[in-house]
Every structure is written in structure tokens, then in C-alpha cells.
């Protein structure tokens, strides 16, 4: 009997990662013979860790903090969404090539549109933050043809610089600071800042949340001040657990050519 194909998630820290659970469940569900583990890479040893994993028979890897930009530089081929994100979270090893992709934004879009039933097309969409997490979301959101796509950041210059950079790739959006959001409202508000990690509130007007809006925080496993504010405003709220599972499913499909059903696992982890 052949040994199962080897996959991993590489990061530092990594012990908290749910990726091994998710991918091994997908493998069992779809009848794929693979083994997926978590690998702790030294902060100065990501490239060596990847090459060691390839030498040991690794077929693909997910990449998490703080190595997504380094993975982008390591890849010998990049998908369009990886180029737009400037970061890679999925590596596929084939021959002497390392293919880099970014499934984060596509996972976000799939969670919002499929699992949560919130349309994106022709809607007013606001993305908060201009760091790596926000950047990975912009191309997939743009492809959904929203009526407006606005990028807002605490420091407007960073949002404007990112918008100008992406404009060269055909991704058109409006950039502004938080203080320029007064008097505006949106149907979908996505928090891609890290403010929730420190329980920091964002200086956002309540009027931002339209009556039937969805407020979505990329963080999961906690109620952030952003989510609490949205709830006080009476709108629907979601965290990023569905995005985590959906981005994993897209990576799994890239590697194995089969699409797992995310619904049972999402229900299980929501219950847990």
C-alpha cells in the first residue's frame, strides 16, 4: 500500500492551527489518501523548512503568519489573486516548480455569498484596514462587481497607496480614512484590521451600518468591539470561521481536484 501524500501548514506559532483538523476531515469525507500536519518553522528558517518538506515528499502546504509574504517571494509561479494580494497562503509543489496562490479572499467571498446568503454584486461594500489581510480580499471582492468598493484605513495614505497599486492591475476602488466615512452607509462591512486582537474599538459611526447590512470580522473565536457595535446597531454579524474553512476547501480542491462539502465541518466547529 502506498504511503499517503504529505501536506502541511507552516507558521510560527502553529500549535493553535485548525488546518490539520480541517484538511484531514476533508480527506476522510472525499476518500483522499493524504496526511496533513502542522510544521513550526523558525522565524528565520521558512525557506529551509519548505525545501526540507519538499525533499521529504511534501506535495503542498498552507502558509500562515508570519510567512505569507516570504512564501510569495519563494514561489516560482504566482496566480493572479496571489499577485494582487502580494502574499501566498497556498503552495503546490510540482516538479521543480513552486506554485503560489492566495485562497483567503476567495474563501471570504464564498462564506459571505454561499454560507451567509449575503449578495455582494451591486452592493455597497466597505473594507476596513489596509494591511495584508485586507489586501488579500480586494481582488475577489472586486470580481463580484459591487456597486461600491471602498477601502478605509486609520491612516488614509496607506489605503490610498494600496488602491493606486491595485489600480494598475485593473482593480478599481475608492480609498479614504475613517473620518471620511461620516454620513455614509454600506450593505457589507468587513473588518480586516487586527484591532479585535487587543479588544480595541474602531472609530466608526453607527450610521455606517445600513438596515439590512452584514458586519463581518475576519477574526474568529471572539466577539470583537466591531462585532459588538454592529449588534448594537441591529445588523447581522459574522466572524471569520467560515472564511477559514472555505479558504481551506479551495486549497484542498487545488491540490486534489475534488471539492469537499464544508457545511458539516462548519456546523461542527460552530457548535464547538
LUMPALO-94868 format. One record per residue (C-alpha): x, y, z. Coordinates in steps of 0.05 Angstrom, whole numbers, plus 5000, padded with zeros to 4 digits. Layout:
N
+------+------+------+
!    x !    y !    z !
+------+------+------+
!    X !    Y !    Z !
...
+------+------+------+
This chain:
272
+------+------+------+
!    x !    y !    z !
+------+------+------+
! 5000 ! 5000 ! 5000 !
! 5028 ! 5069 ! 4981 !
! 5042 ! 5120 ! 5035 !
! 4991 ! 5177 ! 5037 !
! 5010 ! 5243 ! 5004 !
! 5040 ! 5293 ! 5051 !
! 5013 ! 5364 ! 5063 !
! 5025 ! 5414 ! 5119 !
! 5010 ! 5482 ! 5146 !
! 5073 ! 5522 ! 5162 !
! 5076 ! 5580 ! 5210 !
! 5103 ! 5608 ! 5275 !
! 5067 ! 5599 ! 5322 !
! 5028 ! 5540 ! 5295 !
! 5002 ! 5496 ! 5353 !
! 4935 ! 5532 ! 5352 !
! 4921 ! 5519 ! 5278 !
! 4856 ! 5485 ! 5259 !
! 4883 ! 5469 ! 5189 !
! 4903 ! 5397 ! 5205 !
! 4834 ! 5382 ! 5232 !
! 4800 ! 5415 ! 5172 !
! 4842 ! 5382 ! 5118 !
! 4842 ! 5313 ! 5149 !
! 4766 ! 5317 ! 5155 !
! 4762 ! 5337 ! 5081 !
! 4807 ! 5278 ! 5063 !
! 4763 ! 5229 ! 5101 !
! 4700 ! 5258 ! 5070 !
! 4726 ! 5255 ! 4999 !
! 4765 ! 5189 ! 5004 !
! 4833 ! 5222 ! 4991 !
! 4895 ! 5187 ! 5017 !
! 4934 ! 5243 ! 5049 !
! 4965 ! 5263 ! 5115 !
! 4964 ! 5336 ! 5136 !
! 5006 ! 5362 ! 5194 !
! 5027 ! 5427 ! 5227 !
! 5100 ! 5448 ! 5219 !
! 5133 ! 5500 ! 5262 !
! 5185 ! 5539 ! 5221 !
! 5238 ! 5581 ! 5255 !
! 5226 ! 5655 ! 5243 !
! 5290 ! 5658 ! 5201 !
! 5281 ! 5589 ! 5170 !
! 5217 ! 5588 ! 5129 !
! 5251 ! 5574 ! 5061 !
! 5293 ! 5518 ! 5090 !
! 5232 ! 5487 ! 5123 !
! 5194 ! 5487 ! 5057 !
! 5252 ! 5456 ! 5019 !
! 5261 ! 5403 ! 5074 !
! 5187 ! 5387 ! 5069 !
! 5191 ! 5380 ! 4993 !
! 5252 ! 5335 ! 5000 !
! 5212 ! 5291 ! 5048 !
! 5157 ! 5282 ! 4996 !
! 5112 ! 5342 ! 5011 !
! 5061 ! 5356 ! 4956 !
! 5033 ! 5422 ! 4981 !
! 5030 ! 5469 ! 5040 !
! 4988 ! 5523 ! 5071 !
! 5025 ! 5583 ! 5098 !
! 5004 ! 5626 ! 5157 !
! 5033 ! 5683 ! 5196 !
! 5086 ! 5709 ! 5192 !
! 5108 ! 5676 ! 5127 !
! 5057 ! 5695 ! 5074 !
! 5100 ! 5749 ! 5042 !
! 5161 ! 5704 ! 5044 !
! 5121 ! 5649 ! 5010 !
! 5103 ! 5700 ! 4956 !
! 5177 ! 5711 ! 4943 !
! 5192 ! 5636 ! 4945 !
! 5140 ! 5616 ! 4893 !
! 5166 ! 5606 ! 4822 !
! 5096 ! 5617 ! 4793 !
! 5040 ! 5661 ! 4821 !
! 4965 ! 5662 ! 4810 !
! 4932 ! 5729 ! 4793 !
! 4899 ! 5732 ! 4861 !
! 4967 ! 5719 ! 4895 !
! 4997 ! 5776 ! 4855 !
! 4940 ! 5822 ! 4876 !
! 4948 ! 5801 ! 4948 !
! 5023 ! 5807 ! 4949 !
! 5022 ! 5745 ! 4994 !
! 5014 ! 5670 ! 4987 !
! 4977 ! 5623 ! 5033 !
! 4977 ! 5560 ! 4989 !
! 5037 ! 5527 ! 4957 !
! 5035 ! 5469 ! 4908 !
! 5099 ! 5431 ! 4893 !
! 5103 ! 5402 ! 4823 !
! 5169 ! 5381 ! 4792 !
! 5218 ! 5438 ! 4804 !
! 5162 ! 5490 ! 4808 !
! 5131 ! 5521 ! 4870 !
! 5062 ! 5548 ! 4852 !
! 5037 ! 5603 ! 4897 !
! 4963 ! 5621 ! 4907 !
! 4922 ! 5660 ! 4956 !
! 4855 ! 5630 ! 4975 !
! 4838 ! 5677 ! 5032 !
! 4796 ! 5727 ! 4994 !
! 4761 ! 5673 ! 4953 !
! 4744 ! 5638 ! 5018 !
! 4715 ! 5703 ! 5046 !
! 4672 ! 5713 ! 4985 !
! 4647 ! 5641 ! 4987 !
! 4629 ! 5646 ! 5061 !
! 4592 ! 5711 ! 5052 !
! 4554 ! 5693 ! 4989 !
! 4541 ! 5618 ! 4999 !
! 4540 ! 5604 ! 5074 !
! 4512 ! 5671 ! 5096 !
! 4469 ! 5685 ! 5035 !
! 4491 ! 5758 ! 5031 !
! 4497 ! 5785 ! 4960 !
! 4559 ! 5823 ! 4940 !
! 4541 ! 5841 ! 4869 !
! 4512 ! 5912 ! 4863 !
! 4520 ! 5923 ! 4938 !
! 4558 ! 5978 ! 4976 !
! 4619 ! 5944 ! 5005 !
! 4667 ! 5974 ! 5056 !
! 4733 ! 5940 ! 5074 !
! 4767 ! 5965 ! 5138 !
! 4843 ! 5961 ! 5141 !
! 4899 ! 5965 ! 5090 !
! 4946 ! 5911 ! 5115 !
! 4959 ! 5842 ! 5087 !
! 4892 ! 5813 ! 5108 !
! 4854 ! 5868 ! 5072 !
! 4898 ! 5864 ! 5011 !
! 4882 ! 5790 ! 5002 !
! 4808 ! 5805 ! 4999 !
! 4806 ! 5861 ! 4948 !
! 4812 ! 5825 ! 4882 !
! 4760 ! 5771 ! 4898 !
! 4712 ! 5825 ! 4924 !
! 4723 ! 5867 ! 4862 !
! 4708 ! 5808 ! 4817 !
! 4638 ! 5803 ! 4849 !
! 4621 ! 5872 ! 4817 !
! 4597 ! 5910 ! 4879 !
! 4563 ! 5977 ! 4867 !
! 4617 ! 6009 ! 4910 !
! 4682 ! 5981 ! 4938 !
! 4712 ! 6028 ! 4990 !
! 4777 ! 6015 ! 5027 !
! 4783 ! 6055 ! 5092 !
! 4842 ! 6056 ! 5139 !
! 4860 ! 6094 ! 5202 !
! 4918 ! 6125 ! 5163 !
! 4887 ! 6145 ! 5096 !
! 4954 ! 6148 ! 5060 !
! 4964 ! 6073 ! 5067 !
! 4895 ! 6058 ! 5038 !
! 4908 ! 6107 ! 4980 !
! 4976 ! 6075 ! 4965 !
! 4945 ! 6006 ! 4962 !
! 4887 ! 6030 ! 4918 !
! 4937 ! 6062 ! 4870 !
! 4979 ! 5999 ! 4867 !
! 4919 ! 5955 ! 4852 !
! 4891 ! 6003 ! 4800 !
! 4950 ! 5982 ! 4756 !
! 4921 ! 5911 ! 4759 !
! 4852 ! 5935 ! 4739 !
! 4823 ! 5933 ! 4810 !
! 4786 ! 5998 ! 4819 !
! 4765 ! 6021 ! 4888 !
! 4757 ! 6084 ! 4930 !
! 4805 ! 6096 ! 4988 !
! 4795 ! 6141 ! 5048 !
! 4806 ! 6149 ! 5122 !
! 4758 ! 6130 ! 5177 !
! 4739 ! 6203 ! 5189 !
! 4714 ! 6208 ! 5117 !
! 4661 ! 6154 ! 5130 !
! 4613 ! 6201 ! 5166 !
! 4545 ! 6204 ! 5133 !
! 4556 ! 6142 ! 5090 !
! 4525 ! 6073 ! 5097 !
! 4542 ! 6004 ! 5069 !
! 4508 ! 5937 ! 5058 !
! 4570 ! 5896 ! 5074 !
! 4624 ! 5920 ! 5123 !
! 4685 ! 5876 ! 5131 !
! 4735 ! 5887 ! 5187 !
! 4804 ! 5865 ! 5163 !
! 4841 ! 5904 ! 5217 !
! 4875 ! 5869 ! 5276 !
! 4841 ! 5916 ! 5326 !
! 4798 ! 5860 ! 5354 !
! 4860 ! 5821 ! 5377 !
! 4872 ! 5875 ! 5430 !
! 4797 ! 5889 ! 5440 !
! 4808 ! 5958 ! 5411 !
! 4747 ! 5994 ! 5384 !
! 4748 ! 6027 ! 5316 !
! 4724 ! 6099 ! 5310 !
! 4665 ! 6083 ! 5265 !
! 4598 ! 6119 ! 5262 !
! 4536 ! 6077 ! 5275 !
! 4506 ! 6104 ! 5211 !
! 4556 ! 6061 ! 5173 !
! 4512 ! 6000 ! 5180 !
! 4453 ! 6001 ! 5132 !
! 4388 ! 5969 ! 5156 !
! 4400 ! 5901 ! 5125 !
! 4475 ! 5902 ! 5129 !
! 4522 ! 5845 ! 5145 !
! 4581 ! 5862 ! 5190 !
! 4637 ! 5812 ! 5180 !
! 4701 ! 5807 ! 5222 !
! 4759 ! 5765 ! 5194 !
! 4777 ! 5745 ! 5265 !
! 4741 ! 5685 ! 5295 !
! 4731 ! 5654 ! 5363 !
! 4716 ! 5720 ! 5398 !
! 4666 ! 5777 ! 5397 !
! 4706 ! 5838 ! 5376 !
! 4686 ! 5911 ! 5392 !
! 4670 ! 5918 ! 5318 !
! 4621 ! 5860 ! 5322 !
! 4591 ! 5887 ! 5387 !
! 4579 ! 5955 ! 5355 !
! 4545 ! 5923 ! 5296 !
! 4500 ! 5883 ! 5341 !
! 4480 ! 5946 ! 5379 !
! 4461 ! 5975 ! 5312 !
! 4415 ! 5916 ! 5300 !
! 4450 ! 5886 ! 5239 !
! 4473 ! 5815 ! 5224 !
! 4542 ! 5796 ! 5248 !
! 4591 ! 5741 ! 5228 !
! 4662 ! 5722 ! 5246 !
! 4716 ! 5692 ! 5202 !
! 4708 ! 5618 ! 5219 !
! 4671 ! 5605 ! 5154 !
! 4726 ! 5641 ! 5115 !
! 4778 ! 5596 ! 5148 !
! 4741 ! 5533 ! 5127 !
! 4724 ! 5558 ! 5057 !
! 4795 ! 5581 ! 5041 !
! 4819 ! 5512 ! 5063 !
! 4768 ! 5478 ! 5018 !
! 4793 ! 5519 ! 4958 !
! 4865 ! 5499 ! 4973 !
! 4843 ! 5426 ! 4981 !
! 4810 ! 5429 ! 4912 !
! 4873 ! 5459 ! 4881 !
! 4914 ! 5401 ! 4908 !
! 4866 ! 5343 ! 4899 !
! 4818 ! 5362 ! 4844 !
! 4757 ! 5348 ! 4887 !
! 4713 ! 5397 ! 4925 !
! 4695 ! 5379 ! 4997 !
! 4628 ! 5396 ! 5028 !
! 4643 ! 5449 ! 5080 !
! 4574 ! 5450 ! 5112 !
! 4582 ! 5393 ! 5163 !
! 4650 ! 5417 ! 5188 !
! 4626 ! 5489 ! 5194 !
! 4567 ! 5466 ! 5235 !
! 4612 ! 5423 ! 5279 !
! 4662 ! 5478 ! 5293 !
! 4607 ! 5530 ! 5304 !
! 4578 ! 5482 ! 5356 !
! 4645 ! 5472 ! 5389 !
+------+------+------+
